Amino acid sequence: MRKSVWRKIGLAALVLVLFVSGACAAGTNNDWGGAKAKYVFMFIGDGMGLQQIIAADVYRSSIEAAGPVPALKKMEISSFPVQGMVTTYSSNSFITDSAPAATTLASGYKTDNGVIGMDPSKTKKLTTVAQMARDKGMKVGVLTSVSLNHATPASFYASQPSRNDYYEIGEQLVGSDFDYFAGGGIHQHTGKDKDRKDLYEVAKEKGYQVLRTREEILAAKPGQKLIAVNPVLDGSNAMPYDMDRTEKELSLAEFTRKGIELLDNPNGFFMMVEGGKIDWACHANDAATVICDIFAFNDAVKEAIAFAEKHPDETLIVVVGDHETGGMSIGFAGTQYETFFEKIAHQKESYESFDKKIAEFRKGEEKTFEKMMPMIADSFGLRTATADERKALEEKAKAGDDAARIALSMTLSDLEVEELRAAFENSMLEKKERPKDEATFLLYGGYDPLSVKITHILNRKAGIGWTSYAHTGAPVALFATGLGSELYAGYYDNTDVAWKTMSILGVR
């Protein structure tokens, strides 16, 4: 009797194991049997996890709130009809960097951290969906808010053992025969030691037109391969954060709109657009700058949506993050079950822009915290108050004075002032003189101590938390619309994204 029972249990367990194994083996469907897409857009939000997307939605909802009841106002990307969840690990780490993450989205194969377009052994070159589209006779565009030979864009046209081989990657860029590169510039375009032939000149020799002003770029006509470089670049040859963008520059949306105009042709096109500095702002734990760059990214997606409305049966749009950065959370211990995202609207510039002000302040004669505070108040809305000033604000706020209520909410606590003072003292030291211990790294992550502490405090007041200055292993969201988009529904690995896209495009 007992043996019979155990035999039945064992049989049931075996059936269960076989069922689960079969389900796991079944995987996701990557084969599209319908008409092939003529126009494919792949938008990659670098560092953009689901929490970053929700943060942008919550921020807009908080700013536009018509009453006390939360009502989420979704962006276009988070309103797409098909949604998926994607795992992001690389071949040698559960926490990927952008090189293998983008390589996988482009080729369908995993590789090690730091590797561009090659297998983990660094001996086999991988073929990308963009290269397949080019070989099919389609036009190809690669756009990004960071440098054109940075990890994510590079993964669509280059194969290099290291993402830091900028010059070699740049050589492959100008040799790719892609039709449109736009956004940032070519980093280290004369080599790391500035002793090699200028890649912009090499590009011209290979038939590319290189344009650098807003007027020239917007006036460009179809018919010639183009490298369109934003008129203003930072030290890494990336576009400035959208929060800091000036009128003489182009937005990611404008580069996208121009790309559509230049690439549209009877054979169709493939366009990859990266919001690269979403990741950089997440590394620095600057929520306001993250959200502004996500809005800029969403505006670029809207250009694709407008195009798709004219070609509804031929266009596919995919929006996906390559990984999550910063361990961002919607919620902070100090705000418990509430959020106050409207507070980050007080921030007027990115941490990167404010870093320059700190550097200039450091050169002055009177380097006091008291003299710095008005600058902090002007750029971030944070203010100090004496006990009497605080009491007066509290009384006015209780009486219904809205301005007093807002001022009180942006007033620093004694603990916050103490934190800011400590960060200020660190910032006034030259970089080589600053502490290098673990505690200091956990506080500031290698960024300017004052700017990162300011954004941490402002974010905490809004109800936003961060756990890291690096990437995390959290899955990312995928949103899709258009021809074949139903193939992207579900929970699957980032390798599957490439295979689905290739199948819908008809290149595998």
FENJOLIN-V88443 format. One record per residue. N is the residue number from 0. PHI is phi in whole degrees, 0 to 359 (none if undefined). PSI is psi in whole degrees, -180 to 180 (* if undefined). D_CENTER is the distance of its C-alpha to the mean C-alpha in Angstrom with 2 decimals. Layout:
BEGIN
n=N phi=PHI psi=PSI d_center=D_CENTER
n=N phi=PHI psi=PSI d_center=D_CENTER
END
This chain:
BEGIN
n=0 phi=none psi=-51 d_center=62.30
n=1 phi=297 psi=-42 d_center=59.72
n=2 phi=297 psi=-37 d_center=59.02
n=3 phi=295 psi=-42 d_center=58.56
n=4 phi=299 psi=-48 d_center=56.05
n=5 phi=295 psi=-33 d_center=54.02
n=6 phi=296 psi=-41 d_center=54.29
n=7 phi=294 psi=-42 d_center=52.86
n=8 phi=297 psi=-43 d_center=50.05
n=9 phi=297 psi=-41 d_center=49.29
n=10 phi=297 psi=-43 d_center=49.33
n=11 phi=297 psi=-40 d_center=47.00
n=12 phi=296 psi=-40 d_center=44.60
n=13 phi=297 psi=-42 d_center=44.74
n=14 phi=299 psi=-43 d_center=44.03
n=15 phi=297 psi=-45 d_center=41.05
n=16 phi=299 psi=-45 d_center=39.68
n=17 phi=296 psi=-38 d_center=40.26
n=18 phi=296 psi=-48 d_center=38.61
n=19 phi=296 psi=-44 d_center=35.46
n=20 phi=299 psi=-41 d_center=35.42
n=21 phi=295 psi=-40 d_center=35.85
n=22 phi=296 psi=-42 d_center=33.09
n=23 phi=292 psi=-40 d_center=30.69
n=24 phi=292 psi=-31 d_center=32.02
n=25 phi=300 psi=-36 d_center=31.66
n=26 phi=62 psi=-150 d_center=27.86
n=27 phi=248 psi=155 d_center=25.98
n=28 phi=278 psi=118 d_center=27.27
n=29 phi=250 psi=8 d_center=25.61
n=30 phi=252 psi=122 d_center=28.46
n=31 phi=256 psi=125 d_center=28.54
n=32 phi=257 psi=0 d_center=32.10
n=33 phi=271 psi=-168 d_center=31.70
n=34 phi=300 psi=149 d_center=31.44
n=35 phi=274 psi=144 d_center=28.84
n=36 phi=288 psi=139 d_center=25.94
n=37 phi=267 psi=-30 d_center=26.52
n=38 phi=232 psi=123 d_center=23.11
n=39 phi=233 psi=126 d_center=19.88
n=40 phi=249 psi=128 d_center=16.36
n=41 phi=242 psi=113 d_center=13.46
n=42 phi=259 psi=124 d_center=10.09
n=43 phi=244 psi=117 d_center=7.21
n=44 phi=270 psi=103 d_center=3.86
n=45 phi=292 psi=126 d_center=3.01
n=46 phi=77 psi=6 d_center=4.38
n=47 phi=268 psi=95 d_center=4.81
n=48 phi=274 psi=178 d_center=8.56
n=49 phi=299 psi=-35 d_center=11.36
n=50 phi=294 psi=-33 d_center=11.99
n=51 phi=293 psi=-40 d_center=8.96
n=52 phi=294 psi=-46 d_center=10.12
n=53 phi=296 psi=-36 d_center=13.63
n=54 phi=300 psi=-42 d_center=13.17
n=55 phi=294 psi=-41 d_center=12.40
n=56 phi=295 psi=-43 d_center=15.39
n=57 phi=294 psi=-40 d_center=17.52
n=58 phi=300 psi=-51 d_center=16.99
n=59 phi=298 psi=-39 d_center=18.12
n=60 phi=295 psi=-38 d_center=20.85
n=61 phi=291 psi=-39 d_center=22.02
n=62 phi=291 psi=-37 d_center=22.33
n=63 phi=263 psi=10 d_center=24.14
n=64 phi=304 psi=131 d_center=26.17
n=65 phi=261 psi=-6 d_center=29.71
n=66 phi=191 psi=-177 d_center=31.21
n=67 phi=284 psi=-15 d_center=30.97
n=68 phi=274 psi=125 d_center=29.93
n=69 phi=300 psi=135 d_center=26.19
n=70 phi=217 psi=111 d_center=25.08
n=71 phi=285 psi=123 d_center=21.50
n=72 phi=258 psi=103 d_center=20.50
n=73 phi=280 psi=146 d_center=17.84
n=74 phi=288 psi=171 d_center=15.48
n=75 phi=300 psi=-42 d_center=16.27
n=76 phi=295 psi=-37 d_center=13.57
n=77 phi=276 psi=3 d_center=14.88
n=78 phi=254 psi=3 d_center=18.36
n=79 phi=299 psi=147 d_center=18.43
n=80 phi=290 psi=-26 d_center=21.66
n=81 phi=248 psi=131 d_center=20.52
n=82 phi=225 psi=142 d_center=18.23
n=83 phi=224 psi=174 d_center=17.76
n=84 phi=230 psi=132 d_center=16.58
n=85 phi=235 psi=131 d_center=15.54
n=86 phi=279 psi=151 d_center=16.37
n=87 phi=234 psi=1 d_center=14.36
n=88 phi=301 psi=149 d_center=16.97
n=89 phi=269 psi=-176 d_center=17.97
n=90 phi=285 psi=-14 d_center=21.67
n=91 phi=231 psi=11 d_center=22.39
n=92 phi=199 psi=142 d_center=20.19
n=93 phi=288 psi=-17 d_center=19.04
n=94 phi=248 psi=111 d_center=15.93
n=95 phi=276 psi=162 d_center=14.20
n=96 phi=252 psi=180 d_center=12.40
n=97 phi=291 psi=-29 d_center=10.24
n=98 phi=298 psi=-57 d_center=13.60
n=99 phi=290 psi=-31 d_center=15.37
n=100 phi=297 psi=-48 d_center=12.56
n=101 phi=288 psi=-37 d_center=12.07
n=102 phi=304 psi=-42 d_center=15.83
n=103 phi=292 psi=-44 d_center=16.57
n=104 phi=297 psi=-29 d_center=14.64
n=105 phi=273 psi=-34 d_center=16.52
n=106 phi=244 psi=-25 d_center=19.86
n=107 phi=91 psi=4 d_center=20.47
n=108 phi=238 psi=143 d_center=21.46
n=109 phi=277 psi=155 d_center=20.22
n=110 phi=211 psi=179 d_center=20.56
n=111 phi=282 psi=158 d_center=20.49
n=112 phi=305 psi=136 d_center=17.79
n=113 phi=91 psi=-9 d_center=17.64
n=114 phi=263 psi=138 d_center=19.21
n=115 phi=249 psi=117 d_center=18.23
n=116 phi=60 psi=27 d_center=19.97
n=117 phi=222 psi=162 d_center=22.92
n=118 phi=284 psi=171 d_center=24.45
n=119 phi=302 psi=-27 d_center=24.76
n=120 phi=284 psi=-12 d_center=28.09
n=121 phi=63 psi=30 d_center=26.54
n=122 phi=242 psi=-23 d_center=29.45
n=123 phi=250 psi=127 d_center=28.29
n=124 phi=276 psi=137 d_center=25.99
n=125 phi=262 psi=147 d_center=23.94
n=126 phi=262 psi=135 d_center=23.95
n=127 phi=258 psi=162 d_center=20.83
n=128 phi=298 psi=-33 d_center=20.74
n=129 phi=293 psi=-41 d_center=20.17
n=130 phi=293 psi=-38 d_center=23.28
n=131 phi=296 psi=-41 d_center=25.17
n=132 phi=296 psi=-43 d_center=24.50
n=133 phi=301 psi=-45 d_center=25.73
n=134 phi=291 psi=-20 d_center=28.78
n=135 phi=279 psi=-9 d_center=29.50
n=136 phi=101 psi=4 d_center=29.93
n=137 phi=276 psi=156 d_center=26.78
n=138 phi=276 psi=154 d_center=24.85
n=139 phi=227 psi=136 d_center=21.36
n=140 phi=234 psi=141 d_center=18.49
n=141 phi=232 psi=118 d_center=15.36
n=142 phi=235 psi=145 d_center=13.05
n=143 phi=200 psi=154 d_center=10.08
n=144 phi=272 psi=-6 d_center=9.30
n=145 phi=256 psi=-168 d_center=10.00
n=146 phi=292 psi=151 d_center=13.41
n=147 phi=292 psi=-21 d_center=14.76
n=148 phi=252 psi=27 d_center=15.97
n=149 phi=280 psi=172 d_center=12.94
n=150 phi=305 psi=-50 d_center=12.40
n=151 phi=292 psi=-54 d_center=10.37
n=152 phi=298 psi=-37 d_center=12.50
n=153 phi=301 psi=-34 d_center=15.45
n=154 phi=294 psi=-11 d_center=15.50
n=155 phi=263 psi=-11 d_center=16.68
n=156 phi=222 psi=-9 d_center=19.62
n=157 phi=240 psi=161 d_center=20.48
n=158 phi=223 psi=109 d_center=22.23
n=159 phi=216 psi=144 d_center=22.45
n=160 phi=293 psi=-21 d_center=23.30
n=161 phi=224 psi=136 d_center=20.86
n=162 phi=296 psi=-16 d_center=17.42
n=163 phi=273 psi=1 d_center=19.18
n=164 phi=279 psi=63 d_center=21.74
n=165 phi=300 psi=-43 d_center=20.20
n=166 phi=293 psi=-44 d_center=23.49
n=167 phi=296 psi=-39 d_center=24.34
n=168 phi=296 psi=-42 d_center=21.00
n=169 phi=299 psi=-37 d_center=21.64
n=170 phi=299 psi=-39 d_center=25.09
n=171 phi=288 psi=-28 d_center=23.79
n=172 phi=299 psi=-54 d_center=21.54
n=173 phi=289 psi=-16 d_center=24.67
n=174 phi=263 psi=3 d_center=26.66
n=175 phi=285 psi=-25 d_center=24.45
n=176 phi=65 psi=18 d_center=26.28
n=177 phi=290 psi=159 d_center=23.15
n=178 phi=267 psi=-26 d_center=23.81
n=179 phi=211 psi=116 d_center=20.89
n=180 phi=246 psi=136 d_center=18.31
n=181 phi=205 psi=151 d_center=16.55
n=182 phi=121 psi=-104 d_center=14.23
n=183 phi=281 psi=-175 d_center=14.42
n=184 phi=258 psi=-170 d_center=17.60
n=185 phi=266 psi=113 d_center=19.01
n=186 phi=289 psi=139 d_center=18.68
n=187 phi=53 psi=49 d_center=22.15
n=188 phi=290 psi=-11 d_center=23.74
n=189 phi=244 psi=22 d_center=27.15
n=190 phi=89 psi=162 d_center=26.45
n=191 phi=301 psi=-37 d_center=25.74
n=192 phi=259 psi=11 d_center=29.27
n=193 phi=56 psi=41 d_center=29.34
n=194 phi=234 psi=17 d_center=32.25
n=195 phi=239 psi=166 d_center=31.15
n=196 phi=298 psi=136 d_center=31.40
n=197 phi=298 psi=121 d_center=28.84
n=198 phi=294 psi=-25 d_center=26.41
n=199 phi=294 psi=-36 d_center=26.35
n=200 phi=290 psi=-39 d_center=30.11
n=201 phi=298 psi=-41 d_center=29.81
n=202 phi=299 psi=-43 d_center=27.50
n=203 phi=297 psi=-39 d_center=30.21
n=204 phi=296 psi=-28 d_center=32.83
n=205 phi=267 psi=11 d_center=31.03
n=206 phi=98 psi=7 d_center=31.05
n=207 phi=273 psi=142 d_center=27.77
n=208 phi=267 psi=131 d_center=27.90
n=209 phi=249 psi=115 d_center=25.73
n=210 phi=243 psi=142 d_center=25.08
n=211 phi=230 psi=-4 d_center=23.77
n=212 phi=248 psi=154 d_center=24.85
n=213 phi=303 psi=-44 d_center=23.68
n=214 phi=295 psi=-45 d_center=27.16
n=215 phi=296 psi=-44 d_center=27.42
n=216 phi=295 psi=-46 d_center=24.13
n=217 phi=291 psi=-23 d_center=24.94
n=218 phi=271 psi=-6 d_center=28.47
n=219 phi=300 psi=144 d_center=27.62
n=220 phi=245 psi=154 d_center=29.51
n=221 phi=299 psi=154 d_center=29.10
n=222 phi=121 psi=-16 d_center=31.06
n=223 phi=227 psi=142 d_center=29.58
n=224 phi=295 psi=141 d_center=26.61
n=225 phi=225 psi=137 d_center=24.26
n=226 phi=247 psi=109 d_center=21.81
n=227 phi=255 psi=111 d_center=20.55
n=228 phi=256 psi=129 d_center=19.29
n=229 phi=305 psi=138 d_center=18.08
n=230 phi=300 psi=-24 d_center=21.14
n=231 phi=238 psi=128 d_center=19.47
n=232 phi=231 psi=153 d_center=17.48
n=233 phi=271 psi=-172 d_center=16.82
n=234 phi=296 psi=-18 d_center=18.47
n=235 phi=260 psi=13 d_center=15.97
n=236 phi=62 psi=33 d_center=16.43
n=237 phi=255 psi=159 d_center=13.03
n=238 phi=293 psi=151 d_center=13.02
n=239 phi=296 psi=162 d_center=13.45
n=240 phi=301 psi=148 d_center=11.22
n=241 phi=299 psi=-30 d_center=12.17
n=242 phi=299 psi=-28 d_center=14.30
n=243 phi=258 psi=4 d_center=16.30
n=244 phi=295 psi=140 d_center=16.71
n=245 phi=254 psi=171 d_center=20.41
n=246 phi=293 psi=-25 d_center=22.57
n=247 phi=279 psi=-6 d_center=23.18
n=248 phi=264 psi=175 d_center=19.60
n=249 phi=250 psi=150 d_center=17.86
n=250 phi=272 psi=165 d_center=14.90
n=251 phi=299 psi=-34 d_center=12.40
n=252 phi=294 psi=-40 d_center=14.70
n=253 phi=293 psi=-40 d_center=17.73
n=254 phi=297 psi=-37 d_center=16.67
n=255 phi=292 psi=-45 d_center=16.12
n=256 phi=299 psi=-42 d_center=19.47
n=257 phi=294 psi=-39 d_center=21.18
n=258 phi=299 psi=-42 d_center=19.96
n=259 phi=299 psi=-43 d_center=21.47
n=260 phi=299 psi=-43 d_center=24.63
n=261 phi=282 psi=-30 d_center=24.95
n=262 phi=267 psi=-21 d_center=24.18
n=263 phi=299 psi=125 d_center=26.19
n=264 phi=199 psi=168 d_center=29.32
n=265 phi=301 psi=-24 d_center=31.81
n=266 phi=269 psi=-5 d_center=30.17
n=267 phi=85 psi=-178 d_center=26.72
n=268 phi=207 psi=162 d_center=23.30
n=269 phi=238 psi=130 d_center=20.08
n=270 phi=229 psi=126 d_center=16.88
n=271 phi=253 psi=127 d_center=13.43
n=272 phi=236 psi=122 d_center=10.76
n=273 phi=250 psi=131 d_center=7.30
n=274 phi=270 psi=82 d_center=4.79
n=275 phi=284 psi=-29 d_center=4.67
n=276 phi=272 psi=-1 d_center=5.41
n=277 phi=302 psi=-45 d_center=3.21
n=278 phi=299 psi=-46 d_center=4.18
n=279 phi=297 psi=-40 d_center=7.34
n=280 phi=291 psi=-34 d_center=8.21
n=281 phi=293 psi=-40 d_center=8.04
n=282 phi=304 psi=-40 d_center=10.21
n=283 phi=274 psi=0 d_center=12.43
n=284 phi=60 psi=41 d_center=12.66
n=285 phi=250 psi=92 d_center=12.51
n=286 phi=296 psi=-42 d_center=12.05
n=287 phi=299 psi=-43 d_center=13.27
n=288 phi=292 psi=-38 d_center=10.89
n=289 phi=303 psi=-51 d_center=7.86
n=290 phi=296 psi=-41 d_center=9.90
n=291 phi=297 psi=-41 d_center=10.92
n=292 phi=288 psi=-29 d_center=7.72
n=293 phi=291 psi=-39 d_center=7.28
n=294 phi=297 psi=-40 d_center=10.92
n=295 phi=296 psi=-40 d_center=10.61
n=296 phi=297 psi=-45 d_center=8.43
n=297 phi=298 psi=-37 d_center=11.15
n=298 phi=297 psi=-36 d_center=13.76
n=299 phi=295 psi=-41 d_center=12.98
n=300 phi=298 psi=-36 d_center=13.47
n=301 phi=298 psi=-31 d_center=16.64
n=302 phi=295 psi=-40 d_center=17.99
n=303 phi=293 psi=-39 d_center=17.93
n=304 phi=298 psi=-44 d_center=19.58
n=305 phi=299 psi=-39 d_center=22.22
n=306 phi=293 psi=-43 d_center=22.95
n=307 phi=296 psi=-30 d_center=23.23
n=308 phi=296 psi=-25 d_center=25.75
n=309 phi=271 psi=-18 d_center=27.97
n=310 phi=227 psi=58 d_center=27.57
n=311 phi=296 psi=-26 d_center=27.27
n=312 phi=261 psi=7 d_center=29.01
n=313 phi=231 psi=-4 d_center=27.23
n=314 phi=243 psi=137 d_center=23.49
n=315 phi=239 psi=134 d_center=20.77
n=316 phi=236 psi=124 d_center=17.22
n=317 phi=239 psi=132 d_center=14.76
n=318 phi=237 psi=126 d_center=11.32
n=319 phi=209 psi=151 d_center=9.72
n=320 phi=270 psi=153 d_center=7.11
n=321 phi=271 psi=-25 d_center=8.17
n=322 phi=185 psi=172 d_center=8.70
n=323 phi=259 psi=144 d_center=8.50
n=324 phi=236 psi=136 d_center=8.43
n=325 phi=95 psi=-14 d_center=11.24
n=326 phi=59 psi=46 d_center=13.36
n=327 phi=293 psi=142 d_center=12.80
n=328 phi=228 psi=144 d_center=15.85
n=329 phi=270 psi=91 d_center=17.28
n=330 phi=138 psi=140 d_center=20.54
n=331 phi=220 psi=146 d_center=22.16
n=332 phi=307 psi=-39 d_center=25.66
n=333 phi=289 psi=-23 d_center=27.01
n=334 phi=256 psi=-4 d_center=26.24
n=335 phi=50 psi=-114 d_center=27.22
n=336 phi=266 psi=16 d_center=27.09
n=337 phi=238 psi=156 d_center=25.95
n=338 phi=232 psi=151 d_center=22.88
n=339 phi=222 psi=57 d_center=23.10
n=340 phi=298 psi=-22 d_center=19.74
n=341 phi=299 psi=-19 d_center=21.74
n=342 phi=292 psi=-30 d_center=22.26
n=343 phi=285 psi=-7 d_center=18.86
n=344 phi=293 psi=-16 d_center=19.89
n=345 phi=289 psi=-19 d_center=22.18
n=346 phi=284 psi=127 d_center=19.49
n=347 phi=257 psi=-17 d_center=19.94
n=348 phi=211 psi=162 d_center=17.80
n=349 phi=286 psi=164 d_center=14.93
n=350 phi=303 psi=-36 d_center=16.00
n=351 phi=295 psi=-42 d_center=15.88
n=352 phi=293 psi=-41 d_center=18.32
n=353 phi=290 psi=-29 d_center=20.46
n=354 phi=305 psi=-39 d_center=20.66
n=355 phi=294 psi=-36 d_center=22.64
n=356 phi=292 psi=-38 d_center=24.98
n=357 phi=296 psi=-44 d_center=25.59
n=358 phi=299 psi=-40 d_center=26.40
n=359 phi=290 psi=-40 d_center=28.82
n=360 phi=298 psi=-36 d_center=30.32
n=361 phi=298 psi=-25 d_center=30.97
n=362 phi=279 psi=-13 d_center=33.28
n=363 phi=285 psi=174 d_center=35.44
n=364 phi=277 psi=-45 d_center=38.76
n=365 phi=261 psi=89 d_center=38.20
n=366 phi=260 psi=74 d_center=35.21
n=367 phi=246 psi=152 d_center=35.64
n=368 phi=300 psi=-39 d_center=33.36
n=369 phi=297 psi=-36 d_center=35.38
n=370 phi=285 psi=-29 d_center=34.68
n=371 phi=285 psi=-31 d_center=30.91
n=372 phi=304 psi=-41 d_center=30.74
n=373 phi=300 psi=-33 d_center=31.24
n=374 phi=292 psi=-40 d_center=28.20
n=375 phi=296 psi=-43 d_center=26.12
n=376 phi=297 psi=-41 d_center=27.70
n=377 phi=291 psi=-40 d_center=26.99
n=378 phi=272 psi=-27 d_center=23.27
n=379 phi=233 psi=-9 d_center=22.41
n=380 phi=83 psi=-2 d_center=25.49
n=381 phi=279 psi=141 d_center=26.67
n=382 phi=219 psi=157 d_center=30.42
n=383 phi=258 psi=162 d_center=33.33
n=384 phi=206 psi=144 d_center=36.64
n=385 phi=286 psi=171 d_center=40.07
n=386 phi=301 psi=-41 d_center=41.73
n=387 phi=292 psi=-41 d_center=43.78
n=388 phi=295 psi=-40 d_center=40.86
n=389 phi=296 psi=-43 d_center=38.95
n=390 phi=298 psi=-42 d_center=42.09
n=391 phi=297 psi=-41 d_center=42.60
n=392 phi=296 psi=-40 d_center=39.07
n=393 phi=298 psi=-42 d_center=39.61
n=394 phi=294 psi=-42 d_center=42.89
n=395 phi=294 psi=-40 d_center=41.52
n=396 phi=297 psi=-41 d_center=38.59
n=397 phi=296 psi=-30 d_center=41.14
n=398 phi=277 psi=-1 d_center=43.17
n=399 phi=100 psi=9 d_center=40.35
n=400 phi=284 psi=109 d_center=39.07
n=401 phi=292 psi=-38 d_center=35.44
n=402 phi=298 psi=-39 d_center=34.69
n=403 phi=293 psi=-37 d_center=36.13
n=404 phi=297 psi=-44 d_center=34.08
n=405 phi=294 psi=-44 d_center=30.80
n=406 phi=299 psi=-39 d_center=32.07
n=407 phi=293 psi=-38 d_center=33.08
n=408 phi=292 psi=-23 d_center=29.72
n=409 phi=259 psi=7 d_center=28.10
n=410 phi=277 psi=134 d_center=30.92
n=411 phi=286 psi=140 d_center=30.24
n=412 phi=283 psi=170 d_center=32.25
n=413 phi=299 psi=-39 d_center=34.47
n=414 phi=295 psi=-43 d_center=32.16
n=415 phi=294 psi=-39 d_center=29.12
n=416 phi=297 psi=-41 d_center=31.29
n=417 phi=297 psi=-42 d_center=32.36
n=418 phi=297 psi=-43 d_center=28.81
n=419 phi=294 psi=-41 d_center=27.95
n=420 phi=299 psi=-44 d_center=31.19
n=421 phi=297 psi=-42 d_center=30.55
n=422 phi=294 psi=-40 d_center=27.10
n=423 phi=301 psi=-45 d_center=28.77
n=424 phi=299 psi=-39 d_center=31.46
n=425 phi=294 psi=-41 d_center=29.01
n=426 phi=293 psi=-28 d_center=27.17
n=427 phi=283 psi=-10 d_center=30.54
n=428 phi=276 psi=149 d_center=31.15
n=429 phi=294 psi=151 d_center=30.21
n=430 phi=307 psi=-41 d_center=27.42
n=431 phi=291 psi=-16 d_center=30.04
n=432 phi=265 psi=-10 d_center=32.10
n=433 phi=285 psi=151 d_center=29.56
n=434 phi=301 psi=145 d_center=30.05
n=435 phi=243 psi=16 d_center=28.35
n=436 phi=282 psi=169 d_center=29.30
n=437 phi=297 psi=-41 d_center=27.28
n=438 phi=300 psi=-40 d_center=27.70
n=439 phi=293 psi=-40 d_center=26.23
n=440 phi=297 psi=-43 d_center=23.15
n=441 phi=297 psi=-31 d_center=22.64
n=442 phi=285 psi=-43 d_center=23.02
n=443 phi=236 psi=-12 d_center=20.83
n=444 phi=61 psi=22 d_center=18.84
n=445 phi=87 psi=-4 d_center=19.91
n=446 phi=273 psi=172 d_center=18.50
n=447 phi=301 psi=124 d_center=21.08
n=448 phi=305 psi=-42 d_center=22.94
n=449 phi=290 psi=-46 d_center=23.62
n=450 phi=295 psi=-41 d_center=20.27
n=451 phi=289 psi=-32 d_center=18.56
n=452 phi=290 psi=-36 d_center=21.62
n=453 phi=299 psi=-49 d_center=21.55
n=454 phi=292 psi=-35 d_center=18.06
n=455 phi=300 psi=-46 d_center=19.13
n=456 phi=294 psi=-45 d_center=22.28
n=457 phi=297 psi=-43 d_center=20.84
n=458 phi=297 psi=-41 d_center=18.31
n=459 phi=297 psi=-40 d_center=21.29
n=460 phi=297 psi=-31 d_center=23.41
n=461 phi=279 psi=-18 d_center=20.98
n=462 phi=97 psi=33 d_center=20.92
n=463 phi=240 psi=133 d_center=17.53
n=464 phi=242 psi=162 d_center=17.66
n=465 phi=223 psi=146 d_center=15.79
n=466 phi=244 psi=-11 d_center=17.21
n=467 phi=207 psi=158 d_center=15.50
n=468 phi=258 psi=8 d_center=14.07
n=469 phi=237 psi=-166 d_center=12.92
n=470 phi=278 psi=166 d_center=11.42
n=471 phi=235 psi=171 d_center=13.42
n=472 phi=264 psi=14 d_center=15.19
n=473 phi=293 psi=143 d_center=14.52
n=474 phi=298 psi=160 d_center=14.34
n=475 phi=242 psi=161 d_center=11.54
n=476 phi=272 psi=150 d_center=12.51
n=477 phi=233 psi=138 d_center=13.32
n=478 phi=232 psi=138 d_center=14.81
n=479 phi=218 psi=152 d_center=17.31
n=480 phi=208 psi=153 d_center=20.08
n=481 phi=102 psi=-163 d_center=22.90
n=482 phi=301 psi=122 d_center=25.14
n=483 phi=79 psi=3 d_center=24.92
n=484 phi=297 psi=-26 d_center=22.05
n=485 phi=299 psi=-20 d_center=24.26
n=486 phi=294 psi=-20 d_center=23.83
n=487 phi=268 psi=0 d_center=20.34
n=488 phi=288 psi=142 d_center=21.75
n=489 phi=120 psi=-169 d_center=22.16
n=490 phi=238 psi=117 d_center=20.89
n=491 phi=206 psi=-178 d_center=20.56
n=492 phi=270 psi=161 d_center=19.03
n=493 phi=294 psi=-22 d_center=16.22
n=494 phi=300 psi=-36 d_center=19.19
n=495 phi=293 psi=-28 d_center=20.45
n=496 phi=301 psi=-45 d_center=17.60
n=497 phi=295 psi=-45 d_center=18.83
n=498 phi=296 psi=-39 d_center=22.45
n=499 phi=298 psi=-46 d_center=22.13
n=500 phi=297 psi=-44 d_center=20.53
n=501 phi=298 psi=-40 d_center=23.24
n=502 phi=294 psi=-44 d_center=25.93
n=503 phi=292 psi=-33 d_center=25.08
n=504 phi=282 psi=-21 d_center=24.87
n=505 phi=79 psi=38 d_center=28.16
n=506 phi=242 psi=14 d_center=27.42
n=507 phi=219 psi=* d_center=28.54
END
